[in-house]
Structures are given as C-alpha cells and as structure tokens.
Amino acid sequence: MGAAGLASGPAGARPAGRAARRTGASVRAVLLIAFAAVPFTYAELLLGGLLLRPWTLVLAVMVPLVLAMPINLRAVRHLLPYLAWLAYGALTLSWTLAPGPGMSFLGQLALPAAGYLLAWRARADEIRGPLARLSFWGIVAAAVMTVLSLRGLIGPETFSTRPTAMAVAALFVVATMDARSLPYIGLTTALALVVTFGTGSRMAAAVVILMLLLSPALLSRGGVRLLVAAGCVLLVIAVSGTGAFRERFFFSQDATLTDVLTLQQDVNTAGRREAWPRLIRECSTAQPEGLGLWSASVLSKRLTGGVLDHPHNEYIRVYCDTGWGGLALFCLFLVTALARSAWGVLRGPDPRLHLAAGLLVLAYALFAVTDNPLVYSAQFAGPVLIVLGLSDRLLPARRRRDRQVVWTGETWFGPRRQAGVPAVPGTPGGSAG
C-alpha cells in the first residue's frame, strides 16, 4: 500500500500541474489579446453596417476565464473600492436616465476589473516583454493613422483622435518600462508626441511628457533625466509659439501658457469650463444616490445643445451617476492604488514594474480631469489595470494571514478554503501571487 501511495502522489499531481499550466497559458493569451486589440480602437469599424466595438470582444474573452479561475483574496481586497463602486453602479440602472447605454457603460467599467483579476494569475516576468512589444507597435499604428489624418487621407469620422491619444499615453509607459536603449526610448517618445500633438490633445501631450520624465527607464540615469526635462521645456515653448497651437488652444493671440495653468477666459476649453458648473448644479439635486449610470452623458448633451456628448470630467460623471458615495469609492480606489505602487517602488521586488503601475494610475487620475478614461476601457483603463494587477501581485504580503491562507479551487460559483497552509511565492494566495 505504501508503494501504491507513493506512486499515486506524483501521478495525481501531474493533472493539476497541467491544468495550472493551461490556465496560465490562457491568461497570458487573453492579456495579450487585450493589448493587441488597442490599435483596433483607433478607428470606427463598420462591418455590414454594424459598428464593431472592440471592448465587447475583449470583455467576452475575459469573463469566462475570470469566472472559471480561482479567486485570489488579496486581489479582491485590493480592488474592493472599485468592485463596490461597480456593484452600486449596477444598482443605479434601476433608476438611470438611460438604461440601455447605462448597461453598456457597466460592461465597459467591468472590463478593467476583469483584466486586473486576470493579471493576478499571470507572471510578470513572462508577459512584460510581449506586452512592451505590443505597446510599441500600438504607438506606431497610432502615429501612422495620425499622419494620414493630418494629410487628409482619413477623416474624423474614421479616426478617433481623443481615445487614440489617451491610449498612446498608456502604451508609452508599458513600451518603455524596461527599455535600456536610449535611441529606442527617443524613438518611442517621438512617435508618442507625434500622436498627441498631431491630434491636438493637450492633456495627452502633458501626460506623455510627465510619463517620460518619471519613466522607469530613467531610474538610474539622473543626468539623462535632466537633459530630457530641459528638452521637454524647450519643446513645449517652441510648440506653444506656433500659430497652429495658438489658434487651437487660445481665443486671444496674447494668451500665454500661464493662462492655461490658471484656466483664464482666453483659454479654449472646448466648452468644459461653461458646462461643468451647470452639470454640477443639475446633479446636486439627485444626491446622495446619484442619477444612475450614463445620466451625466445625457445631461451633458442636453445642457450643451449636443456640443459635449460626455462631461469630459470623470469625477463629475461619477458624482452625477453614483452620488457622493460612488465618488468616494472611485477616489479611494485611485488613492490606494497609487499608495500601493509607491510602497512597491520602495519595498517591492520589481521597482520598475511598480513605478510603471503608479505612473499609469497617475495618468488615469489626470485624464479623469478633462477626458473620458472610464468610457475608453479597451483603449486605456483596461491596459492600466492589467499592469496594476501585475504590480500588485508581486507586492510582499504585509499580514500574517496573507502568508498562511491559500485559496485553492475557489471560483465565483463555489468557495472552497484551505487554511493553515504556508503560501508559496508565485501561487494564488502566496506573497507573490
């Protein structure tokens, strides 16, 4: 019997090992698909008169895997503010001003959460290289489309400039995260700036420059960072002095960059400055519960006569849609994610990855002031939370229970807990997984 028992042990372990490898391969494939799909979001894809939305395809391949895979307790705990906000958002569909679009918006909000949970099942050392290459070619594709649009070869009805510029800012961080070659960093930066300046996206240009100055690729290159900072200052001054820039961003030829920082009246905010106070007043009557998902977009279009389809400020959107409580949860998610990334830079095993994750969350928070990162899930929010998940997975466990509890075989459909087992780094529930 002893011999039989010895023989059955390894044999019984092999299927579990093969299953784990298959799950890992599936997770890697889905995460790569999520990044490979980003360039397809640059254009409006029509097939037989049907508008194809890449986020629905990405979510469709993510959800079955998320539902079938084991849950990591730490992953859920880290993402809890976002998940709680998502759950409340689903509840608001019962009273929203736009039930159909609200349901679609809920799916867009679910995609980043699914990507984050999947990232906890992936190994960063295996996937970061492919993700960086996909990100670089995503930037190349965006630059090509931007040049084509500037030359009039493709029109605004085909090329989605705003989400493209936002996507490039996120892809830039991933593409340069582990870069060692200065020519490669310079080329990637140049391509990203071609997109942001070519599309006229002020916030995206500022974010790309900030991401470059704080880039993990320049962690040990203080002298290079100073040169880059000086070059960025000169570039901004040169570009802001051109007639095209002043015509696009100012109402007066006497306006300066200082006016941009102080939001003076001669700065062209594309209707935001006028719409935001009216939107806040309208939404203040529906507190604390909010008007329901997508209601802010309905009101924006109504209050601006169709000029603005969205609030172009996600903090106002969240306040309008889900009330003060929803806004508190959303902000808590951003603050805690930034705090974890900062702690990872100081104490974590992979400072470059943790810094990249923190920069992406910072970009998310900045874009939320003037743009629509919540709407652009496949282009921006999805990749951001995937990298954040890879980073959070590597953070050392801070509590004893994180080291002593392994959640095995637990799915969304059936909990099964095994307690008192030392966690192994790289496994679900372990200090690295």
N, C-alpha and C positions, 0 to 999 in steps of 0.2 A: 504493500500500500504506500510505503514511503517513496518507493521508486516512481509509482504512478503519480503520487502527489507532486514529486519534483518535476516529472515530465509535463504535468498539466499546467504548472505555473507559467513557464515561458510560452507554451502553446496558447494559453489563454491571453497572454499579454500581447501577442502579435496582432490579433484583430483590432485591439484597442489602439495599438501604435499605428496601424494602417489607417484606422478611422481618423485619428488625430492628424496624420499627415494629409489625408484627403480634405479634412476641414480646413487645415492651414492653407493648402493649395487653393481651395475655393475662395477663402477670404482674400488671399493675395490677388486672385484673378478679379474679384469684384472691386477691390480698391483700385486696381489698375484701370479697370473699365471706367470707374468714376472720374479718374484724371484724364483718361483718353477721350472721354465724352466732352470735356470742356471746350475744345475748338468747335464742336458742333453747335455750341450755344451762341456762337458769334453771329449766326445768320438765322433768319426765319426760314425754316424748312417746310416746304409745302409738297405734299405727295397726294396727287389726285384731288386737290382742293382741301385736303385735311392738313391743318397745321400740326407739325410734329413738335412736341416739347420734350427735349432730352431728359429733363428731370424726372418725368414719369417713367422713362425706360430705366434710368439708374435706380430709382426707388423700387421698381418692380424686381430687379435682380438682387437688391439688398434685403428686402423684407423677408423673403422665405428663409434666407440664411440666418438672419437675426433671430427669427422665431425658432429655428431648429437648433441653434448652437447653445452651449452652456452660458449661463449668465455669470459675469464677474461682479461680485458685491461691491468692490471698490469702484468699478466703472460706473455703476448705477449711482453710488453715493456722490461721486464727483459731478455727475451730470444731473443730479437731483433737481437743482433750481430750474434748469431748462425743461426737464421732464414734467415738473409740477406746472410750469407755465404752459407747456404744451397741453397737458390734461385740462387745465382750466380753459384754454382756448377752444378745445373741443366742446366743452360745456357751453361756451358762448354761442355756438352755432344754433342753439335753440332760440336765440333772440336777435341774431345779427341782421343787419340791413341787407345783406347779400348772401343768402345761404349757399348758393351754387359756387360762386367764387370763393366764399369762405372755406368750403370743404376742400377746394383745390389748394388754397393757401395753406391749410392744415397739412396737406401732403407735402408741400414744399418745406414746411417747418420740420416735418418728421424726417426728411432726408438727411440733414446734418446729424441728427441724433442717431440714426441707423449707422451712418458712416463712423461716428465716434465709437459706438459699441463694437462694430466690426474691427476697428483698428486695435482694440484691446486683444484681439485674437491673432494679430499679426506680429511678426518680428521686425523691428525697425531696421536691423542690420541687413535683412534680406530684401526689403522693399524700398528703402530710401533711394538706392541707386536708380532703379527703374522709374520711380516717381520723379526724380530730378530730371531724367532724360525726357520723360513725357511732358514735364513742365516747360522745359526749354523749347521743345518743338511746338508746344501750345503758344508760346510767346512768338515764335517765328511765324506761325499761322496768323496770329493777330496782327503782326507787323505787315505781312503781305496784304491782308484784307484792308488795313488802314491805308496803305499806299494806293491800292486800287480804288478805294473810295475817294481819296484826295484827287486822283486823276480822273474821276468821274466815270470809271468803268463799272462800278457798282453803286447803287443808290441807297439812301437811308431806309427805304422800305425793305431792303435785303440785309443790310449790315447793322447790327445792334451795337452802337458805339459805346453807350454807357456801361452795360454789363461786360463788354469786352475789356474796357479799361480797368474795371474792378477785378476781373479775372486775372489780368496780367499782373496786377499788384500782388495777388496771392501766389501766382505761379513763379513770380520773380524770387520770392523768399525761398520756395522749395528748390528751384533750379540752382540757386547759388549757395544753399545751405552748407554743403560740403566742398564747395569749389576751392581748389588750390591754385588754379591758373589765373593770373591777373588778366591776360588777354580774354579768357573766357568770361570773366566777371565783367570786363569792359564791354564786350560784345552783347552780353545779355542785358546789361544796363542800357546800352544804346538802343537796342530793339524795344525794350520796355518804354523808354522815353519817347520813341517814335510813335508808339501807340497812344500814350497818354496825352502828348502834345498834339498829335495828329487828330485825335478825337475831340480835343478841346475839353478834356476832363481835368478840371483844376485840382479837385481833391485827389484823384488818382495819381496825378503827377507829383503832388506833395507827398503822398503816401509812398510812392516808389522811391523818391529821394530819401525819405526818412528810413525806409527799409534798407536802402543801400548804406546809409551812414551807420546804422546799428547792426549791419549784417553779420551773421556768424562767421562768414568767410573772412572778415577783417578782425576777428577776435584778437589775434596776436600780431596785428600789423598796425600799430598806432600811427607810424609815420605815413603809411598809405592812407589811413582813415583821414588824417588831417589834409592831405592833398585832395582826397575825394571831396571833403567838405568845402575846401576852397573852390574846387572846380564846380561844385553844385551851386555855390553862391554866384559865381560868375555866369553860369548858365542861366540861372533864374533872372539875373539882372539883364542879360542880353536879350532873352526871350521876351521879358516884360516890356522892353522898349520898342518892340516891333509894332507896326501899325495893325497887323492882323490880331495880335494879342489884345491891344487896347480896344479895338473895335468889338472883340468878342466879350471882354470881361468888364469894360467900363462904359458908362454913359457919357463921361467927360474926358476930353483929351488931357486935362490937367490932373487927373486922378493918379495916385501912386500906390505902391504895394502896401504902404501903411494904411491906406483906406480899406484895403482888403482885410487886413487883420482886425480893423475896428468896425467893419461892416457899415461903411458910410453910404449915404444915399446915392453916390455916383458909381457904386459897385453894382454890376449886373448880377443879381442872384436868381435870375430866371423865374421870378415870381415867388420865390420861397419866403423872402422877408415879409411880403404882404400877406401870404396865405397862412403862415404859421400861427400868428396871433388869433386870426379868425377861427382856425381849426381848433385851437386850444379852448377858446371860449365855447364853441359849439359842443365839444366833447366834455366840458366841465359839468354840463347838466346831467350827464349819464354816469356820474361817479357814485359809489366806488366800483361798480360792477363792470363798467365799460359798455360799449355799444355792440361788441361782438366782432369776430374776425372779419377783416376786409371792409369794415364800416368806414375806416379812415380813408380808404381809397375812394369810396363812394362819395364821402363828404368833400374830399379834395377836388374831385372832378366837378361837383356841384358848385362849390364856393368859388372856383376859378373859371367857371364857364367852359370847362373842358381843357384848359391850358395845362393843368397838372393832373395826371392820372393817379399819382401817388403823393403822399405827404412829403416825400424826399427828406424825411427825418424819422428814423425808426423809433426813436424814443417817444416822439409824439404819436406815431402809429400805435405802439404798444400801449401807451396811455389811453388813447381813444378806444382801441379794440378790447383791451382786457383790464382797464382801470388801473388804479394806484397799486393794487396787489400784483397784477401782472407786470407792471413796470418795475416794481421792487425785485421780483424774481428774475427778470431779464437782466437787470443791472447786477444783481448778486451773482448770476452766472458769469458775467464778464469779469467782475472783480475777483472772484475766487479762481477763475481760470488764469488770470494774469498773476495772481499771487502764487499759485502752484508752479507756474512756469519760472517765475523769479526764484522761487525756492529751489527748483530743479537746476537752474544755472549755477547756484551757489553750492548745492549739496548733491545734486543728481549725478548719475554716471555718464551722461551724454550732454554736456553744456551746449553744444551746437544745436542739437535737436530741441532741447528745452527753450533755448533762446529763439529759435525759429518759430516754435509754437507760440511763445509770448508775443513775438512781433506780429504774427498773424491775428491773434486776438486783439492786439492794439489796432491793427488795420481795420478789423471788424468794427471796433468801437468808434473809430474815426469816420469810417464810411457811413455809419449809422447816423451821423450828424447831418449829412447832406444828401445821402443816396438811399438805395433800397437793398442792402445786403440780405435782408430776410426773404425778399422775393427772388433774388438770384441765388437759389440754393445750389443748383448744379454748377454754376459758374464760380461761385465764391464761397458761400457758407459751408457747403459740403466739403471741399478740399481743406478749408480751415479746420473744421472739427475732426477730420481724419488725422491731420498732423497733430492736433492737440491730443487725440486719443493715443497715438503712438508715443507721444511725450509722457503723458500721464501714466501710461503702463509701466514705464521704466522708473518712476519715482520710487524711492525706497519707502517701505511700509513704515509708518510713524507710530502705529499702535500694535500692541502685542496680539490683539485678536486678528489683525491682518496677517500675522505670521502663523497663526495657529489654526485658522479655519480655511478649509479648501471646499469650494462649492463644486461638486462633481455631478455631471449628468443633469444639471438643473436647466430647464428650458422655461420659456414663458408659460408653458402649459402644465408643468408639473414640477414642484420643488422637491429636491432630494438633497439633504445636507449631511455631510460627513465632517464631524467636528473632532478637534484634538489631533489633527494630522499636521505635522510640520509642512509648511508650504515650500515649494521648490521654485527658485527663480526661473522665470520663463514659462511657468504654468499658470492656468487660471487660479487666481487667489493667492499666488505667490508674490513675493516682494517685487518682482519684475513683471508680473502678469496678473 
